[in-house]
Amino acid sequence: MSTIDRVVLLLGGKDATVKKAKALGLGVVLIQHPERMTAYQQALADCVLVDDYTQWPTALRLTEEAFRRWRPEAIVSLTEAGLEPAARLCELYEVPGTPLEVVTRLRDKQRMREHLAAFPSLALPFGAVTDEASLRAFGERAGHPFIVKPRNGAAGLGVMRVNGPEDTAEVWRRVRELDGSRSDRKSRMFTLDGFMMEALVPGPEFSVETFSFAGRHVVVAVTEKTVSDTHFAELGHAVPARVTEDVHARIRATMSAFLDAMGLTDGPTHTEVRLGPDGPVVIESHNRIGGGCINELVHSAYGVDLASHAIGWPLRLVPELPDRLTPIAAACTLFVHRAPGVVTEVGGVEALAERPEVLAAEISVRPGDRVRPLRDNWDRLGHLAVTAPDTDTALAHCAKLIEEELILRTRADEAVA
């Protein structure tokens, strides 16, 4: 590393995160959680420190070691569990980054609602879930249906819809079961801590991918989302979203007002928005890039790699983006799911990955694995992402490939719940 002039400290991340940092000419100190470490990261990063960085004393100890030896100029995390510790470390070591107050305001959904209550155009009825009576009282005040969700959750885990007073007992039982539990069934990265409730906004759902440059907010892409009224697993993403210019303009205006209100000035945000009867409503937001191949979709459709920008912008290694981007193509991700049961056969993934229009192909289960009922994003079994000249073609072609080329067979099993 002695021959490298500038160094970034990455807190967590995927193989591609390390690769993008190296492509910017940076030396990389990687602090990685043991469950996320890969041989590729170990080989590519200039230094790897492995421990549970979600624990503040551990993150602080490892960062102190990194600064003693390499003096990073930036501390960056693109992972949900790394956002708050990265913000704390940026403030402590006086390197560029989003302030901790802003990060926690975004991550804690109740704190976000409390803050936005001062901005009438962005406010939404909400409350804290404290007991079964609080659920009943909110329904009487805000009406049914309404949403209950973890204050700091992700991927739809623990999100519930209360359709009427008859649902409150079961929802309260589920809240008590989940509160204080680990939030990710596939790892042990962070814990659910408290639940809140808010009014349900009817209408189509989108995510908005933005990047901010010293207070100038650029809507890079509006992502169309395929969702269901029966669960909280996202079924697909597509860019550019098929919306009118008027809707696009209203979303841009809402995002600018929201990010100003939240105090975010730099870097990426991934924000869920519902197009309600009175216009766009922000549901929640994160100062990171969206998952589910959204970065790959945006890169294919707009030529912008949000991950590279997120790593490079604190050091001003990447250019500012224009106020409005013109799509050069379209792209989509569709997620794979099956009825509950046991996986008996998987195939076709390698052949799909070789196709020129395929951006990503992955199946996360193997024969013998159990398939749970579809409730949230952790219940999805894989994904296929493709690019095409327009959004309609991308969605149709992706669905056709999944139906005709992807093999994922299951058999029913009464033990699966």
Secondary structure, 3 states (H helix, E strand, C coil): CCCCCCEEEEECCCHHHHHHHHHCCCEEEEEECHHHCCHHHHHHCCEEEECCCCCHHHHHHHHHHHHHHCCCCEEECCCHHHHHHHHHHHHHHCCCCCCHHHHHHHHCHHHHHHHHCCCHHHCCCEEECCCHHHHHHHHHHHCCCEEEEECCCCCCCCCEEECCHHHHHHHHHHHHHHCCCECCCCCCCCECCCEEEEECCCCCEEEEEEEEECCEEEEEEEEEEECCCCCCCCCEEEECCCCCHHHHHHHHHHHHHHHHHHCCCCEEEEEEEEEECCEEEEEEEECCCCCCCHHHHHHHHHCCCHHHHHHHHHHCCCCCCCCCCCCCCEEEEEEECCCCEEEEEEECHHHHHCCCCEEEEEECCCCCCEECCCCCHHHCCEEEEEEECCHHHHHHHHHHHHHHCCEEEEECCCCCC
